[in-house]
Amino acid sequence: MSEVETPRLDVGRPAVAFDLPATDGRRYRFGDVAGEKGTVVAFICNHCPYVQAMIDRLAEDARELMDEGIGCVAICANDEEAYPADSFPKMIEFAATHALPFPYLHDEDQSVARAFGAVCTPDLFGFDAKGMLRYRGRLDGGRAGPVPEGTRRELVEAMRQIARTGEGPVEQMPSMGCSIKWKEQ
């Protein structure tokens, strides 16, 4: 497992357009998942221990944010030939097992992950109501193990601030996880 940390935030960058298949049999574009108060785009995968440790917390936080008018979506871009646990059929199982409340999209050619500049799983992007990047950071202080008591819900706090003010927090802790498994080019 190679551990990677997300780079600094490029505030104000517009969301990347995409049109990807989802585990629910539909296709989604950014506009289909965008919330009236903001949108979270999470790059995740099935096999990463960091994602496995946080996926149920992400699903719970997403339910709360979605109830508040903030859209959520997750995208898997890992090379499924090299990592069969991240194949589309396994993504369908993963979404069902964890009762994901948001669409889980498959970026088979990895073009969307590259356009976003995603580097690891999880890699979380928070956009304002106009689709401008305002947050790039972690879900919370948990890593690949149990969450320390009193851990702040950083993504939830950031997205609520963005919904309220249009601006993200000044301090944003980078996410850390497994590197995205890129295909050889």
CORKA-V808697 format. One record per helix or strand of 3 or more residues. SS is the DSSP state (a for helix, b for strand). FROM is the first residue (numbers start at 1). LEN is the number of residues. If there is no record, write none. Layout:
{{SS:FROM:LEN} {SS:FROM:LEN}}
This chain:
{{b:3:3} {b:19:4} {b:27:3} {a:30:4} {b:38:6} {a:49:19} {b:70:7} {a:84:3} {a:88:10} {b:103:4} {a:111:6} {b:123:5} {b:132:6} {a:154:12} {b:176:4}}
